[in-house]
């Protein structure tokens, strides 16, 4: 019985440990999503091999993606994280899945930047 109480007290002590949030270092500015960063990510990850601004290549054009996601109020970031179903060209989803491994590793700021870039192509 004493051992159980000891473990309970130890658990409470460890779980109630108050660790401060890690503050930003001096002069460090939080990352802000930008259209330019989205363009760089699009280029660096070779997305243009399948997606062109105004024509279908292997995947849908950026205009088609942006227009459909805006019109249907789709969650592009959730799709890029593989947390939402495709709404533009579901038939091509299996081919696209391997490329989503790259976007799943991106930070929230990177995904927001990529989303800004993609949605900037809507008609």
N, CA, C and O atoms as CSV, one atom per row, in Angstrom:
chain,resi,resn,atom,element,x,y,z
A,1,UNK,N,N,0.827,-1.190,0.000
A,1,UNK,CA,C,0.000,0.000,0.000
A,1,UNK,C,C,0.870,1.252,0.000
A,1,UNK,O,O,0.580,2.212,-0.714
A,2,UNK,N,N,1.944,1.245,0.804
A,2,UNK,CA,C,2.837,2.398,0.860
A,2,UNK,C,C,3.515,2.624,-0.490
A,2,UNK,O,O,3.763,3.764,-0.881
A,3,UNK,N,N,3.809,1.549,-1.192
A,3,UNK,CA,C,4.458,1.665,-2.499
A,3,UNK,C,C,3.503,2.318,-3.491
A,3,UNK,O,O,3.921,3.150,-4.296
A,4,UNK,N,N,2.221,1.947,-3.440
A,4,UNK,CA,C,1.228,2.556,-4.339
A,4,UNK,C,C,1.113,4.051,-4.086
A,4,UNK,O,O,1.030,4.834,-5.032
A,5,UNK,N,N,1.106,4.452,-2.833
A,5,UNK,CA,C,1.017,5.876,-2.502
A,5,UNK,C,C,2.267,6.597,-2.985
A,5,UNK,O,O,2.185,7.712,-3.502
A,6,UNK,N,N,3.415,5.967,-2.819
A,6,UNK,CA,C,4.667,6.558,-3.278
A,6,UNK,C,C,4.646,6.760,-4.790
A,6,UNK,O,O,5.057,7.813,-5.278
A,7,UNK,N,N,4.171,5.760,-5.536
A,7,UNK,CA,C,4.073,5.887,-6.988
A,7,UNK,C,C,3.066,6.962,-7.385
A,7,UNK,O,O,3.291,7.702,-8.342
A,8,UNK,N,N,1.969,7.048,-6.660
A,8,UNK,CA,C,0.968,8.065,-6.931
A,8,UNK,C,C,1.538,9.469,-6.714
A,8,UNK,O,O,1.328,10.360,-7.538
A,9,UNK,N,N,2.249,9.662,-5.621
A,9,UNK,CA,C,2.860,10.961,-5.350
A,9,UNK,C,C,3.918,11.308,-6.401
A,9,UNK,O,O,4.009,12.451,-6.849
A,10,UNK,N,N,4.699,10.327,-6.780
A,10,UNK,CA,C,5.718,10.537,-7.811
A,10,UNK,C,C,5.056,10.929,-9.135
A,10,UNK,O,O,5.521,11.838,-9.821
A,11,UNK,N,N,3.967,10.237,-9.489
A,11,UNK,CA,C,3.242,10.549,-10.715
A,11,UNK,C,C,2.702,11.980,-10.690
A,11,UNK,O,O,2.847,12.720,-11.663
A,12,UNK,N,N,2.090,12.360,-9.590
A,12,UNK,CA,C,1.529,13.703,-9.458
A,12,UNK,C,C,2.644,14.745,-9.546
A,12,UNK,O,O,2.488,15.766,-10.217
A,13,UNK,N,N,3.754,14.494,-8.879
A,13,UNK,CA,C,4.873,15.429,-8.900
A,13,UNK,C,C,5.411,15.598,-10.320
A,13,UNK,O,O,5.647,16.724,-10.757
A,14,UNK,N,N,5.604,14.510,-11.034
A,14,UNK,CA,C,6.160,14.569,-12.382
A,14,UNK,C,C,5.167,15.206,-13.353
A,14,UNK,O,O,5.558,16.025,-14.185
A,15,UNK,N,N,3.900,14.845,-13.258
A,15,UNK,CA,C,2.925,15.374,-14.207
A,15,UNK,C,C,2.588,16.840,-13.951
A,15,UNK,O,O,2.107,17.523,-14.856
A,16,UNK,N,N,2.823,17.323,-12.776
A,16,UNK,CA,C,2.514,18.729,-12.460
A,16,UNK,C,C,3.727,19.638,-12.632
A,16,UNK,O,O,3.664,20.831,-12.333
A,17,UNK,N,N,4.810,19.081,-13.106
A,17,UNK,CA,C,6.006,19.880,-13.305
A,17,UNK,C,C,5.696,21.026,-14.248
A,17,UNK,O,O,5.164,20.807,-15.337
A,18,UNK,N,N,6.016,22.223,-13.851
A,18,UNK,CA,C,5.681,23.411,-14.622
A,18,UNK,C,C,6.898,23.836,-15.435
A,18,UNK,O,O,7.816,24.479,-14.927
A,19,UNK,N,N,6.880,23.457,-16.719
A,19,UNK,CA,C,7.973,23.850,-17.589
A,19,UNK,C,C,7.541,25.066,-18.388
A,19,UNK,O,O,6.474,25.048,-19.001
A,20,UNK,N,N,8.340,26.115,-18.396
A,20,UNK,CA,C,7.958,27.313,-19.154
A,20,UNK,C,C,8.020,27.037,-20.652
A,20,UNK,O,O,8.809,26.211,-21.111
A,21,UNK,N,N,7.167,27.747,-21.417
A,21,UNK,CA,C,7.228,27.647,-22.865
A,21,UNK,C,C,8.558,28.211,-23.319
A,21,UNK,O,O,9.087,29.149,-22.723
A,22,UNK,N,N,9.088,27.633,-24.375
A,22,UNK,CA,C,10.353,28.119,-24.897
A,22,UNK,C,C,10.103,29.442,-25.611
A,22,UNK,O,O,9.419,29.474,-26.633
A,23,UNK,N,N,10.651,30.534,-25.080
A,23,UNK,CA,C,10.431,31.838,-25.720
A,23,UNK,C,C,11.271,31.962,-26.980
A,23,UNK,O,O,12.258,31.249,-27.159
A,24,UNK,N,N,10.866,32.877,-27.846
A,24,UNK,CA,C,11.674,33.157,-29.023
A,24,UNK,C,C,12.989,33.774,-28.572
A,24,UNK,O,O,13.033,34.567,-27.631
A,25,UNK,N,N,14.030,33.403,-29.246
A,25,UNK,CA,C,15.321,34.008,-28.927
A,25,UNK,C,C,15.260,35.493,-29.256
A,25,UNK,O,O,14.449,35.938,-30.068
A,26,UNK,N,N,16.133,36.237,-28.610
A,26,UNK,CA,C,16.192,37.670,-28.870
A,26,UNK,C,C,16.436,37.906,-30.357
A,26,UNK,O,O,17.275,37.239,-30.962
A,27,UNK,N,N,15.722,38.832,-30.935
A,27,UNK,CA,C,15.804,39.197,-32.348
A,27,UNK,C,C,15.229,38.141,-33.291
A,27,UNK,O,O,15.318,38.300,-34.508
A,28,UNK,N,N,14.638,37.060,-32.757
A,28,UNK,CA,C,14.051,36.037,-33.600
A,28,UNK,C,C,12.596,36.409,-33.893
A,28,UNK,O,O,11.814,36.678,-32.982
A,29,UNK,N,N,12.257,36.418,-35.166
A,29,UNK,CA,C,10.911,36.779,-35.590
A,29,UNK,C,C,10.178,35.496,-35.973
A,29,UNK,O,O,10.745,34.654,-36.669
A,30,UNK,N,N,8.931,35.330,-35.534
A,30,UNK,CA,C,8.196,34.128,-35.927
A,30,UNK,C,C,8.025,34.067,-37.445
A,30,UNK,O,O,7.889,35.098,-38.104
A,31,UNK,N,N,8.032,32.855,-37.990
A,31,UNK,CA,C,7.870,32.677,-39.426
A,31,UNK,C,C,6.465,33.089,-39.850
A,31,UNK,O,O,5.483,32.783,-39.173
A,32,UNK,N,N,6.386,33.773,-40.959
A,32,UNK,CA,C,5.105,34.228,-41.496
A,32,UNK,C,C,4.957,33.637,-42.896
A,32,UNK,O,O,5.872,33.748,-43.713
A,33,UNK,N,N,3.821,33.013,-43.180
A,33,UNK,CA,C,3.612,32.463,-44.520
A,33,UNK,C,C,3.578,33.577,-45.563
A,33,UNK,O,O,2.963,34.622,-45.347
A,34,UNK,N,N,4.241,33.347,-46.694
A,34,UNK,CA,C,4.229,34.330,-47.779
A,34,UNK,C,C,4.081,33.627,-49.125
A,34,UNK,O,O,4.406,32.448,-49.271
A,35,UNK,N,N,3.593,34.368,-50.084
A,35,UNK,CA,C,3.458,33.872,-51.447
A,35,UNK,C,C,4.821,33.487,-52.019
A,35,UNK,O,O,4.949,32.465,-52.694
A,36,UNK,N,N,5.836,34.304,-51.750
A,36,UNK,CA,C,7.185,34.027,-52.259
A,36,UNK,C,C,7.741,32.718,-51.711
A,36,UNK,O,O,8.354,31.943,-52.445
A,37,UNK,N,N,7.526,32.473,-50.427
A,37,UNK,CA,C,7.990,31.207,-49.835
A,37,UNK,C,C,7.253,30.032,-50.474
A,37,UNK,O,O,7.831,28.969,-50.701
A,38,UNK,N,N,5.971,30.239,-50.760
A,38,UNK,CA,C,5.196,29.185,-51.423
A,38,UNK,C,C,5.742,28.854,-52.799
A,38,UNK,O,O,5.830,27.687,-53.179
A,39,UNK,N,N,6.111,29.896,-53.548
A,39,UNK,CA,C,6.703,29.696,-54.873
A,39,UNK,C,C,8.006,28.910,-54.754
A,39,UNK,O,O,8.241,27.972,-55.516
A,40,UNK,N,N,8.843,29.291,-53.809
A,40,UNK,CA,C,10.125,28.596,-53.616
A,40,UNK,C,C,9.886,27.120,-53.271
A,40,UNK,O,O,10.545,26.239,-53.823
A,41,UNK,N,N,8.956,26.857,-52.372
A,41,UNK,CA,C,8.647,25.464,-52.015
A,41,UNK,C,C,8.130,24.692,-53.222
A,41,UNK,O,O,8.506,23.538,-53.427
A,42,UNK,N,N,7.275,25.314,-54.018
A,42,UNK,CA,C,6.735,24.692,-55.222
A,42,UNK,C,C,7.869,24.316,-56.175
A,42,UNK,O,O,7.877,23.224,-56.742
A,43,UNK,N,N,8.824,25.231,-56.346
A,43,UNK,CA,C,9.946,24.989,-57.251
A,43,UNK,C,C,10.922,23.966,-56.682
A,43,UNK,O,O,11.341,23.046,-57.386
A,44,UNK,N,N,11.284,24.122,-55.417
A,44,UNK,CA,C,12.271,23.223,-54.793
A,44,UNK,C,C,11.798,21.774,-54.741
A,44,UNK,O,O,12.608,20.849,-54.799
A,45,UNK,N,N,10.497,21.581,-54.633
A,45,UNK,CA,C,9.960,20.230,-54.520
A,45,UNK,C,C,9.469,19.678,-55.855
A,45,UNK,O,O,8.771,18.665,-55.896
A,46,UNK,N,N,9.837,20.350,-56.942
A,46,UNK,CA,C,9.574,19.899,-58.306
A,46,UNK,C,C,8.091,19.658,-58.591
A,46,UNK,O,O,7.737,18.763,-59.358
A,47,UNK,N,N,7.237,20.455,-57.976
A,47,UNK,CA,C,5.793,20.317,-58.195
A,47,UNK,C,C,5.418,20.639,-59.643
A,47,UNK,O,O,4.421,20.134,-60.158
A,48,UNK,N,N,6.223,21.482,-60.297
A,48,UNK,CA,C,5.937,21.887,-61.677
A,48,UNK,C,C,6.078,20.733,-62.660
A,48,UNK,O,O,5.621,20.833,-63.798
A,49,UNK,N,N,6.700,19.646,-62.240
A,49,UNK,CA,C,6.792,18.484,-63.123
A,49,UNK,C,C,5.403,17.946,-63.456
A,49,UNK,O,O,5.193,17.366,-64.522
A,50,UNK,N,N,4.464,18.140,-62.544
A,50,UNK,CA,C,3.092,17.639,-62.751
A,50,UNK,C,C,2.046,18.742,-62.826
A,50,UNK,O,O,0.966,18.526,-63.376
A,51,UNK,N,N,2.341,19.911,-62.288
A,51,UNK,CA,C,1.347,20.988,-62.206
A,51,UNK,C,C,1.876,22.262,-62.835
A,51,UNK,O,O,2.831,22.859,-62.339
A,52,UNK,N,N,1.257,22.675,-63.921
A,52,UNK,CA,C,1.589,23.927,-64.593
A,52,UNK,C,C,0.537,24.975,-64.241
A,52,UNK,O,O,-0.578,24.622,-63.856
A,53,UNK,N,N,0.876,26.264,-64.367
A,53,UNK,CA,C,-0.082,27.306,-63.985
A,53,UNK,C,C,-1.427,27.219,-64.699
A,53,UNK,O,O,-2.473,27.315,-64.058
A,54,UNK,N,N,-1.409,27.036,-66.025
A,54,UNK,CA,C,-2.671,27.150,-66.757
A,54,UNK,C,C,-3.009,25.967,-67.663
A,54,UNK,O,O,-3.911,26.069,-68.495
A,55,UNK,N,N,-2.299,24.849,-67.514
A,55,UNK,CA,C,-2.649,23.678,-68.327
A,55,UNK,C,C,-2.379,22.391,-67.552
A,55,UNK,O,O,-1.474,22.317,-66.721
A,56,UNK,N,N,-3.185,21.390,-67.850
A,56,UNK,CA,C,-3.019,20.077,-67.232
A,56,UNK,C,C,-1.821,19.387,-67.886
A,56,UNK,O,O,-1.710,19.341,-69.111
A,57,UNK,N,N,-0.943,18.860,-67.065
A,57,UNK,CA,C,0.186,18.077,-67.561
A,57,UNK,C,C,-0.087,16.647,-67.100
A,57,UNK,O,O,-0.801,15.904,-67.773
A,58,UNK,N,N,0.464,16.269,-65.981
A,58,UNK,CA,C,0.135,14.983,-65.367
A,58,UNK,C,C,-1.007,15.206,-64.376
A,58,UNK,O,O,-1.990,14.465,-64.346
A,59,UNK,N,N,-0.840,16.249,-63.572
A,59,UNK,CA,C,-1.877,16.622,-62.613
A,59,UNK,C,C,-2.621,17.844,-63.094
A,59,UNK,O,O,-2.266,18.425,-64.120
A,60,UNK,N,N,-3.637,18.238,-62.377
A,60,UNK,CA,C,-4.420,19.417,-62.777
A,60,UNK,C,C,-3.577,20.691,-62.717
A,60,UNK,O,O,-2.572,20.760,-62.009
A,61,UNK,N,N,-4.010,21.687,-63.471
A,61,UNK,CA,C,-3.303,22.971,-63.474
A,61,UNK,C,C,-3.496,23.667,-62.134
A,61,UNK,O,O,-4.416,23.353,-61.378
A,62,UNK,N,N,-2.618,24.612,-61.858
A,62,UNK,CA,C,-2.744,25.396,-60.632
A,62,UNK,C,C,-4.032,26.209,-60.643
A,62,UNK,O,O,-4.658,26.395,-59.599
A,63,UNK,N,N,-4.432,26.696,-61.822
A,63,UNK,CA,C,-5.690,27.442,-61.922
A,63,UNK,C,C,-6.881,26.558,-61.538
A,63,UNK,O,O,-7.778,26.990,-60.815
A,64,UNK,N,N,-6.877,25.332,-62.025
A,64,UNK,CA,C,-7.973,24.415,-61.717
A,64,UNK,C,C,-8.000,24.087,-60.224
A,64,UNK,O,O,-9.060,24.099,-59.598
A,65,UNK,N,N,-6.830,23.796,-59.661
A,65,UNK,CA,C,-6.742,23.489,-58.227
A,65,UNK,C,C,-7.269,24.661,-57.406
A,65,UNK,O,O,-8.125,24.491,-56.537
A,66,UNK,N,N,-6.748,25.850,-57.692
A,66,UNK,CA,C,-7.126,27.041,-56.916
A,66,UNK,C,C,-8.609,27.352,-57.056
A,66,UNK,O,O,-9.283,27.643,-56.068
A,67,UNK,N,N,-9.110,27.290,-58.269
A,67,UNK,CA,C,-10.512,27.623,-58.513
A,67,UNK,C,C,-11.439,26.655,-57.787
A,67,UNK,O,O,-12.402,27.083,-57.150
A,68,UNK,N,N,-11.166,25.369,-57.873
A,68,UNK,CA,C,-12.028,24.370,-57.233
A,68,UNK,C,C,-11.941,24.466,-55.719
A,68,UNK,O,O,-12.966,24.410,-55.041
A,69,UNK,N,N,-10.737,24.611,-55.174
A,69,UNK,CA,C,-10.615,24.694,-53.717
A,69,UNK,C,C,-11.298,25.948,-53.168
A,69,UNK,O,O,-11.907,25.907,-52.099
A,70,UNK,N,N,-11.198,27.058,-53.895
A,70,UNK,CA,C,-11.878,28.281,-53.439
A,70,UNK,C,C,-13.396,28.146,-53.569
A,70,UNK,O,O,-14.140,28.508,-52.658
A,71,UNK,N,N,-13.843,27.624,-54.704
A,71,UNK,CA,C,-15.277,27.496,-54.963
A,71,UNK,C,C,-15.946,26.551,-53.954
A,71,UNK,O,O,-17.053,26.817,-53.486
A,72,UNK,N,N,-15.261,25.443,-53.625
A,72,UNK,CA,C,-15.838,24.447,-52.721
A,72,UNK,C,C,-15.419,24.671,-51.271
A,72,UNK,O,O,-15.761,23.883,-50.389
A,73,UNK,N,N,-14.678,25.748,-51.033
A,73,UNK,CA,C,-14.168,26.037,-49.693
A,73,UNK,C,C,-13.427,24.826,-49.121
A,73,UNK,O,O,-13.599,24.459,-47.959
A,74,UNK,N,N,-12.607,24.225,-49.964
A,74,UNK,CA,C,-11.852,23.033,-49.573
A,74,UNK,C,C,-10.661,23.375,-48.695
A,74,UNK,O,O,-10.185,24.510,-48.687
A,75,UNK,N,N,-10.196,22.400,-47.970
A,75,UNK,CA,C,-9.055,22.586,-47.089
A,75,UNK,C,C,-7.816,21.996,-47.760
A,75,UNK,O,O,-7.527,20.807,-47.626
A,76,UNK,N,N,-7.106,22.834,-48.469
A,76,UNK,CA,C,-5.933,22.399,-49.225
A,76,UNK,C,C,-4.825,21.890,-48.312
A,76,UNK,O,O,-4.148,20.916,-48.641
A,77,UNK,N,N,-4.637,22.534,-47.181
A,77,UNK,CA,C,-3.597,22.096,-46.251
A,77,UNK,C,C,-3.915,20.700,-45.719
A,77,UNK,O,O,-3.022,19.859,-45.618
A,78,UNK,N,N,-5.159,20.452,-45.383
A,78,UNK,CA,C,-5.542,19.116,-44.905
A,78,UNK,C,C,-5.273,18.074,-45.983
A,78,UNK,O,O,-4.818,16.973,-45.675
A,79,UNK,N,N,-5.548,18.404,-47.246
A,79,UNK,CA,C,-5.250,17.476,-48.331
A,79,UNK,C,C,-3.745,17.215,-48.421
A,79,UNK,O,O,-3.320,16.070,-48.569
A,80,UNK,N,N,-2.943,18.274,-48.332
A,80,UNK,CA,C,-1.490,18.116,-48.434
A,80,UNK,C,C,-0.905,17.315,-47.268
A,80,UNK,O,O,0.187,16.757,-47.374
A,81,UNK,N,N,-1.636,17.267,-46.165
A,81,UNK,CA,C,-1.230,16.452,-45.007
A,81,UNK,C,C,-1.837,15.050,-45.073
A,81,UNK,O,O,-1.620,14.239,-44.173
A,82,UNK,N,N,-2.579,14.769,-46.108
A,82,UNK,CA,C,-3.344,13.530,-46.282
A,82,UNK,C,C,-4.391,13.352,-45.179
A,82,UNK,O,O,-4.627,12.246,-44.693
A,83,UNK,N,N,-5.005,14.461,-44.803
A,83,UNK,CA,C,-6.064,14.437,-43.797
A,83,UNK,C,C,-7.419,14.762,-44.412
A,83,UNK,O,O,-8.418,14.841,-43.698
A,84,UNK,N,N,-7.463,14.951,-45.735
A,84,UNK,CA,C,-8.714,15.246,-46.430
A,84,UNK,C,C,-8.686,14.562,-47.793
A,84,UNK,O,O,-7.625,14.354,-48.380
A,85,UNK,N,N,-9.850,14.225,-48.272
A,85,UNK,CA,C,-9.983,13.578,-49.575
A,85,UNK,C,C,-9.687,14.571,-50.705
A,85,UNK,O,O,-9.907,15.771,-50.543
A,86,UNK,N,N,-9.194,14.085,-51.836
A,86,UNK,CA,C,-8.972,14.974,-52.981
A,86,UNK,C,C,-10.300,15.440,-53.555
A,86,UNK,O,O,-11.257,14.668,-53.620
A,87,UNK,N,N,-10.363,16.691,-53.969
A,87,UNK,CA,C,-11.592,17.193,-54.573
A,87,UNK,C,C,-11.393,17.656,-56.017
A,87,UNK,O,O,-12.369,17.958,-56.704
A,88,UNK,N,N,-10.167,17.716,-56.478
A,88,UNK,CA,C,-9.926,18.198,-57.838
A,88,UNK,C,C,-9.932,17.054,-58.835
A,88,UNK,O,O,-10.718,17.079,-59.783
A,89,UNK,N,N,-9.098,16.071,-58.657
A,89,UNK,CA,C,-8.993,14.952,-59.598
A,89,UNK,C,C,-8.785,13.658,-58.809
A,89,UNK,O,O,-7.678,13.120,-58.786
A,90,UNK,N,N,-9.831,13.161,-58.170
A,90,UNK,CA,C,-9.695,11.971,-57.317
A,90,UNK,C,C,-9.101,10.762,-58.035
A,90,UNK,O,O,-8.463,9.925,-57.397
A,91,UNK,N,N,-9.298,10.654,-59.347
A,91,UNK,CA,C,-8.764,9.515,-60.094
A,91,UNK,C,C,-7.233,9.494,-60.088
A,91,UNK,O,O,-6.624,8.431,-60.214
A,92,UNK,N,N,-6.616,10.662,-59.942
A,92,UNK,CA,C,-5.147,10.749,-59.949
A,92,UNK,C,C,-4.541,10.667,-58.550
A,92,UNK,O,O,-3.323,10.750,-58.395
A,93,UNK,N,N,-5.379,10.505,-57.542
A,93,UNK,CA,C,-4.909,10.540,-56.153
A,93,UNK,C,C,-3.846,9.491,-55.863
A,93,UNK,O,O,-2.857,9.797,-55.197
A,94,UNK,N,N,-4.017,8.285,-56.334
A,94,UNK,CA,C,-3.033,7.224,-56.065
A,94,UNK,C,C,-1.657,7.599,-56.617
A,94,UNK,O,O,-0.636,7.306,-55.994
A,95,UNK,N,N,-1.627,8.242,-57.776
A,95,UNK,CA,C,-0.350,8.681,-58.352
A,95,UNK,C,C,0.269,9.805,-57.537
A,95,UNK,O,O,1.492,9.919,-57.462
A,96,UNK,N,N,-0.560,10.628,-56.933
A,96,UNK,CA,C,-0.104,11.799,-56.179
A,96,UNK,C,C,0.362,11.438,-54.771
A,96,UNK,O,O,1.180,12.155,-54.194
A,97,UNK,N,N,-0.145,10.341,-54.206
A,97,UNK,CA,C,0.109,10.008,-52.809
A,97,UNK,C,C,1.594,9.983,-52.449
A,97,UNK,O,O,1.965,10.444,-51.369
A,98,UNK,N,N,2.432,9.472,-53.302
A,98,UNK,CA,C,3.864,9.387,-52.996
A,98,UNK,C,C,4.451,10.784,-52.826
A,98,UNK,O,O,5.346,10.983,-52.006
A,99,UNK,N,N,3.956,11.747,-53.591
A,99,UNK,CA,C,4.456,13.121,-53.495
A,99,UNK,C,C,3.976,13.808,-52.221
A,99,UNK,O,O,4.614,14.753,-51.756
A,100,UNK,N,N,2.876,13.355,-51.657
A,100,UNK,CA,C,2.369,13.950,-50.430
A,100,UNK,C,C,3.263,13.635,-49.232
A,100,UNK,O,O,3.136,14.263,-48.181
A,101,UNK,N,N,4.156,12.675,-49.384
A,101,UNK,CA,C,5.099,12.401,-48.298
A,101,UNK,C,C,5.976,13.632,-48.048
A,101,UNK,O,O,6.389,13.882,-46.915
A,102,UNK,N,N,6.252,14.385,-49.086
A,102,UNK,CA,C,7.045,15.617,-48.959
A,102,UNK,C,C,6.249,16.676,-48.205
A,102,UNK,O,O,6.767,17.297,-47.277
A,103,UNK,N,N,5.000,16.886,-48.597
A,103,UNK,CA,C,4.217,17.943,-47.964
A,103,UNK,C,C,3.837,17.585,-46.527
A,103,UNK,O,O,3.646,18.472,-45.694
A,104,UNK,N,N,3.729,16.298,-46.239
A,104,UNK,CA,C,3.423,15.887,-44.863
A,104,UNK,C,C,4.559,16.242,-43.912
A,104,UNK,O,O,4.337,16.360,-42.707
A,105,UNK,N,N,5.755,16.410,-44.425
A,105,UNK,CA,C,6.920,16.745,-43.597
A,105,UNK,C,C,7.111,18.252,-43.442
A,105,UNK,O,O,7.976,18.693,-42.685
A,106,UNK,N,N,6.315,19.035,-44.150
A,106,UNK,CA,C,6.464,20.493,-44.085
A,106,UNK,C,C,5.875,21.043,-42.790
A,106,UNK,O,O,4.972,20.454,-42.196
A,107,UNK,N,N,6.408,22.176,-42.374
A,107,UNK,CA,C,5.875,22.867,-41.196
A,107,UNK,C,C,4.546,23.524,-41.559
A,107,UNK,O,O,4.207,23.650,-42.736
A,108,UNK,N,N,3.805,23.936,-40.551
A,108,UNK,CA,C,2.543,24.637,-40.800
A,108,UNK,C,C,2.777,25.904,-41.617
A,108,UNK,O,O,2.002,26.214,-42.521
A,109,UNK,N,N,3.839,26.632,-41.303
A,109,UNK,CA,C,4.148,27.868,-42.039
A,109,UNK,C,C,4.455,27.553,-43.502
A,109,UNK,O,O,4.027,28.283,-44.396
A,110,UNK,N,N,5.188,26.482,-43.750
A,110,UNK,CA,C,5.499,26.110,-45.131
A,110,UNK,C,C,4.226,25.725,-45.885
A,110,UNK,O,O,4.033,26.129,-47.032
A,111,UNK,N,N,3.367,24.950,-45.243
A,111,UNK,CA,C,2.108,24.556,-45.887
A,111,UNK,C,C,1.226,25.767,-46.161
A,111,UNK,O,O,0.582,25.838,-47.208
A,112,UNK,N,N,1.190,26.710,-45.242
A,112,UNK,CA,C,0.396,27.922,-45.448
A,112,UNK,C,C,0.962,28.748,-46.600
A,112,UNK,O,O,0.207,29.333,-47.376
A,113,UNK,N,N,2.276,28.795,-46.710
A,113,UNK,CA,C,2.912,29.516,-47.817
A,113,UNK,C,C,2.599,28.831,-49.144
A,113,UNK,O,O,2.273,29.494,-50.129
A,114,UNK,N,N,2.700,27.512,-49.165
A,114,UNK,CA,C,2.393,26.765,-50.384
A,114,UNK,C,C,0.924,26.955,-50.762
A,114,UNK,O,O,0.604,27.114,-51.940
A,115,UNK,N,N,0.047,26.938,-49.787
A,115,UNK,CA,C,-1.375,27.174,-50.042
A,115,UNK,C,C,-1.595,28.576,-50.635
A,115,UNK,O,O,-2.349,28.730,-51.595
A,116,UNK,N,N,-0.945,29.584,-50.072
A,116,UNK,CA,C,-1.060,30.948,-50.608
A,116,UNK,C,C,-0.658,30.981,-52.082
A,116,UNK,O,O,-1.331,31.592,-52.911
A,117,UNK,N,N,0.448,30.315,-52.386
A,117,UNK,CA,C,0.926,30.305,-53.770
A,117,UNK,C,C,-0.074,29.593,-54.681
A,117,UNK,O,O,-0.418,30.106,-55.746
A,118,UNK,N,N,-0.533,28.425,-54.269
A,118,UNK,CA,C,-1.449,27.670,-55.118
A,118,UNK,C,C,-2.765,28.423,-55.336
A,118,UNK,O,O,-3.260,28.503,-56.460
A,119,UNK,N,N,-3.318,28.964,-54.272
A,119,UNK,CA,C,-4.600,29.656,-54.371
A,119,UNK,C,C,-4.489,30.985,-55.124
A,119,UNK,O,O,-5.496,31.534,-55.572
A,120,UNK,N,N,-3.276,31.495,-55.261
A,120,UNK,CA,C,-3.090,32.759,-56.000
A,120,UNK,C,C,-3.368,32.578,-57.493
A,120,UNK,O,O,-3.442,33.564,-58.226
A,121,UNK,N,N,-3.521,31.345,-57.948
A,121,UNK,CA,C,-3.751,31.080,-59.376
A,121,UNK,C,C,-5.232,30.969,-59.738
A,121,UNK,O,O,-5.560,30.623,-60.872
A,122,UNK,N,N,-6.128,31.256,-58.794
A,122,UNK,CA,C,-7.553,31.118,-59.128
A,122,UNK,C,C,-7.985,32.162,-60.135
A,122,UNK,O,O,-7.431,33.260,-60.195
A,123,UNK,N,N,-8.974,31.807,-60.919
A,123,UNK,CA,C,-9.485,32.706,-61.965
A,123,UNK,C,C,-10.430,33.712,-61.352
A,123,UNK,O,O,-10.972,34.562,-62.060
